[in-house]
Amino acid sequence: MSSNESNPNTKELLKMTGIHKYFGKVHSLINVDFKIDEGENVGLVGDNGAGKSTLIKVISGYHRAEKGKIYFKGKEVKISSPKDSRALGIETVYQDQALAPDLSISRNIFMGREPVVALGFLKKKVMDEESMDALKNMGLYLKSPNITISTLSGGERQGVAIARALHFKAKLVILDEPTASLSVKEVREVLEFVNQLKRKGIAVIFITHNLHHIFSIADRIVVLSHGEKLADIKKKDTNVDDLSELIIRGTIG
């Protein structure tokens, strides 16, 4: 086995080596290495323009890296589209959650992956029952699968989006600013949803500007700056003040 390959016997879930991404003349990711183990929570932080969104879009298949290799569960893989990413068990919940506010919870849970009978009709009863089970698995107890998304709180909406990922057997869930614009109570709910994923052995990449939120759930923290990896630190080896200072220094540099 070459030094660039991962060992299938380890708990390593995703490994990226030497990732480069360009947008025209802008070098958005510069030789980035990144990895996450099964069931691990990794916080991905950095100032605006650090490369966080670009990195997760490479993982989720919305961008293709010009250089570098990606391994999943020890095997080299090509992620050329969101379909490739989902097929591996990678689900991404973006800041806007990609939910349809005027549709029901169950329609949102199954959006784009609706079960149908032979004539193309939706299996609504199946969707309703499985949607409620998915929510309960997240510790989210709502009255009906027919409630429209627009009537839910911000925390509940995040819960639905994360439950969708859980229902489709995600091995890795990427959360892009999941606590942005939420109340203190809603933030607490979302962080508990993340802990639920961890208890189920699902890995999480958590992107946020709020370092206090990261510290409440992360096992490890990766810092990006100007498209490069600035640091990869276990939470126990740092604190919010030191991490904040590191980000500021990286931004100035």
N, C-alpha and C positions, 0 to 999 in steps of 0.2 A: 504493500500500500504506500502511495506517495505521500509526502508531507502535506500536500494540499487537500487530501481526502479526509473525510470524517470517518470515525469508527462507528459502524452501525450498532455496536453493543453499548454505546454510551447513551445517556439521557439527552444528549444534544438533539434539539428539534430542528432548528434553523441555523444555518451558518452561511454567512456571506463573506467573500474574500476579494479584496482589491476592486471594489465597486467604483466605477466612474460613470458619471452622467453629465452630458452637455446639453444645453439649450442654446443653439447657435454658438457664439463665442464664450458664453458663460459656462464655466466649469462648476456645476452645481454640487456634484459629489466627487471628492478627490481621494481615490484609493481607500475607501472606507471598508473596514472589517466590522462585522456585527454578528453576534450569535445570541441565541436564547435557548434554554433547556426546557424540557417538558415540565409544565406546571410552574414555571418561573414567571415572576412579574418584573418586567424591566421598564424603568422610567426612561423616556427619551426626551431630553431637554436641550435648550439652546435658545438664543434670541431669534427674532424674526430674520428669515433669510439664512438660517444656520444649515438648512438642508433636511430638516426633520420630515417635512411633508414629502419631499422628493424621495427620501429613503423608503418611507412606507408605501409610496405609490409604485416603487420598483418591486417591493415585496408583494403588493396586491395586484400587480399586473397592469396598472394604468400607464406606467412608464417602463421602457426597456433600457437597461444599462448598456452602455457602449462597450465596457470592459468589466471583467470580474466573473466570479463563479458563485452559484447558489447551490447549497446542499440542503436537502430536507430529509430528516431521519437517516442521515448517512449517505444518501444517494444524490449525485449531481442532478439538478433539474433545470429545465428552462421554463421561465415564467414569462410568457409573451402576451397574456391577456388576463383579465379578471377571472375568466372561466378556468384558466390553468391554476390560478391561485386557489380558487374555491375547491377545485378538484383535489388539491393537496390537503384541504382542511383548514385553510386560512380565510378568516372572515374579517372584514374591515368595517368599523362603524365610524363614519366621518362626523365632523362637528354638527352638520345639519341633519344627521341620522338617516338621510335618504328615505324618510317616511312620507307617505301620502296622507296629508292631514285630514282629507275628507273621506278617507276610506276607513273601514273598521280595523280593529286590532288583528283579527284573524287574516284579513286580506293583506295587511302589512307584513305579518309574519311570513306568509307564503308568497309574497310578491315576486313574480318571475319564476316561481317554482311550484305553482299550484297543481295539486293532484286533480286529475280529471277522469271521468268515465269515458267509455268508448265514443260517445257522440260529442265529446268536448265540453260537457257540463262539469262545473266545479263540484268536487266532493265537499260540500259546505259543512256537513256534520263532522266529517273527519277533520277539516281545517279548524272548526270551532273547538272541538275536543282537544286536539293536539296543541292548539294555541294556548288554551287555559293551562294545560299540563306544563308547557314550556315556561309560562309566567310563574307558576307555582314553584317550579324548579329553581327559579331565580329568587324566590321569596317575595314575589310580587303578586298580591291577591286583589284582582280587579273583578267587578261584578259580572261582566259579560264580555264575550269575544266580539260582540257587535257594537261596542262603544267606539265612536270615531276618535281618531288620534288627536284631533284638534281640541278635544275636551280634557285631555290629560295634562298633568303638570310636566314641567321639564324633566324632572327626575323619572317620572313614570314613562315618558317617551324614550329616554335612554334605556330604561329597563326593557321596554318592548324590543328596541333595536338589538340589545345584547341577548335577549331571549331568542330572537331569530337566529343569531349566530350559534347559540347553544343547541337549538333544536336541530340544526343541520350539521351536527357532529363536528363542530370546529375543534381543531387541535391547538390553534393559535388564533387569538382575537386581538385585533389592533384597534385601539380606542384613540381617536383623534380629538383632543380637547373635550372629553366627555363631561367635564364639570363647568365649562364656560357658561357664564350668564345664568347660573343656577343659584337658588337660595341656599343657605347653610343646611337646612333640612334636606333639600334635594341632593346636595353634594354628599351628605352622609349616606343617603340611599344608594347613590351611584357607586360610592366606594365600597359599600356592602355588596353590591352586585359583583364588583370586581373580586372581592374576597370569596364570593360564591363560586366564581369560575376557578379560582385557585384551589378551593377545596375539592373541586371535581377534576383536578389535574390538568386544567386547560391553561396554557401559557398566555400571557397578556403583555402586549407592548402598550404602554400608557404614555401618551404625549400630552403635555400640559405646560403652561407658563407658571402654574402655581406649585412651587416647590414643596409647600406644606402638604398638599394633596399627594404628591409623589411619595413623600416620606412616610405617609400613613399606610402605604400598601406595597411599595417596591422592595424587591430583594436586592436589586442592583440598578445603578443609574449610569446611562451613557450620555455624554455631553458632546454635542456637535457645535462647530463654529466655522463659519465661512466654508461649509462643505466638507470639512475634515473632522475626524473623530479627535476630540480634545482630551477626553478622559473616559474611563470605564471603571467605575468604582462600586464596591459593595456598600450598601447603605450604612452598615455598621462602622465603616471606615471614614465617614464624612458626616457633615451636618448641614442644615439649611444655609447658615451664614457662609460657610466655606464654599459650598456649591454655588451660591449666588455670586460670591467674589470671583470664582473661577469663570463663570459665564460672562461677568462684566469684563474681566481681563481678556478673555477670548474675543469679545466683541470689539474692544478697543484695539487689540492686536490685529 
